[in-house]
Amino acid sequence: MPVAGPRRLPLLGNLPAFGRDPLAFLERLRDEFGDVVTWSLGPMKIMSLTHPEHIAELLGSNEGHFENLDAGWAFKQLVGNSIMRSQGAGWRRKRSLVQPSVRPSQVRRYATTMVDCAVALADRWQEGTQIDVLREMDQLSQRIVVRNLFGNDVGDRAHALRDAMSVAGREIGAELRGIGLFLPPWVRTPARRRLLNAVATVDTEIGQLIHARQASGEAGDSGEDLLGRLLAARDEEGRPLTAAEVRDEAVTLWAAGHETTATALTWTWYLLSASPHARRKLAAELDRVLDGRRPAYADYEHLTWTQQIVKEALRLYPPAWIIPPRVAREGATLGASRIPAGTTLWCSPWATHRDARWFSNPTAFRPERWDTHAQRSAPPHAWFPFGGGHRACLGARFALVEATLVIATLAQRFHVDIAPGKVVPTVGLQLHPSTTLRATLRARPPARLTEE
């Protein structure tokens, strides 16, 4: 399958250009070379896909044609052999054990905690105060995931876990865009030593929580939190997850439910602050739907404009800027073309979400794109912040409900005013703002019930 692509350097391939600015590099591939582009990261041969049809085909393909890429030494140290890295029968077993914990019926239970934590934050906020938006959203999402995962705030242990997970995420992101991705496992750079120290803290703290829960005998029937459900889960043969497997899934749920949501919420506030029209419509919807009371899970389906705001923020700034890559096996095809075995296939929500073929004026913040009554022009998989196919993110519903209810709870009482100006995203494990987003809190005046 002859495919065009940029010129490559000996040994390094396109690593220098990618490392300088991964997002601009991926957009350049799309704009200059088309929907299917070949390039390389060092010795790794890569094929990037940006057309929704190709993305849908890849994400929906079976394991006989493509397998998940083992995404680096650093990532493996953190998530172990969790569902994110498992293959074949092992993956199917773990998915069957983990999925019931994040079904819509369970998300309904978790929603109360989401709102409780957001209300507690709003109670601490004061008119005229300046905040670091990412820090506030990071602490809020951490509190939500800790309480839903472990059943309480676990005191100082939560701070130790948060700090360790932050270090781990930073080092994983650095490895994914640098030469560290190709270093053998035995090489111990300063970055890898920092990562190992952080993972050791994660192992110790979560291991103690698992042991305490098992020793208390509360792992089974009561299991209202995620940890309890993981410990109580049994496969078709009646086997539970081992302690190591529970640790790996708990860490994965923490990472997926904490930093990803914090990042999405931060970008949402950034976009809302620069859009008075969207903010007025949000205030009107909150007054109409909630009438001054705190939101609940039952309100989620009625907060349609709030949902549209969240979806549009995820389009413009998808926290997962790259979907876990797949590797072609012998005989793999894409469309009618054969893919050489060993080729790594990439899909980037950033590149596809900002394609003018699917979204007019693609860099503009326009939540009305997602109005269910409007004419849809974007095809399936033009928007895929949670991946797709049988390996789509299990926590997608949890994340969308959390973001919607948190925005609704806080926006009922405050405007988050960020100083005007363009903020450039920076690539790590998540898509973070490159600079600190400082905002002034303004008590929200009553909204007019007419939408302009």
Secondary structure, DSSP 8 states (H G I E B T S, - for coil): --------BTTTBTHHHHHH-HHHHHHHHHHHH-SEEEEEETTEEEEEE-SHHHHHHHHT--TTTEEE----HHHHHHHTT-TTT--HHHHHHHHHHHGGGGSHHHHHHHHHHHHHHHHHHHHH--TT-EEEHHHHHHHHHHHHHHHHHHSS--THHHHHHHHHHHHHHHHHHHHHTSGGGGS-TT---HHHHHHHHHHHHHHHHHHHHHHHHHHHT-TTTT--SHHHHHHH---TTS----HHHHHHHHHHHHHHHHHHHHHHHHHHHHHHHT-HHHHHHHHHHHHHHHTTS---GGGGGG-HHHHHHHHHHHHHS-SS-S---EEE-TT-EETTEE--TT-EEEE-HHHHHT-TTTSSSTTS--GGGG-TTS---S-TTSS-TT--GGGS-TTHHHHHHHHHHHHHHHHTTEEEEE-SS---EEESSSEEESS--EEEEEE-----SS--
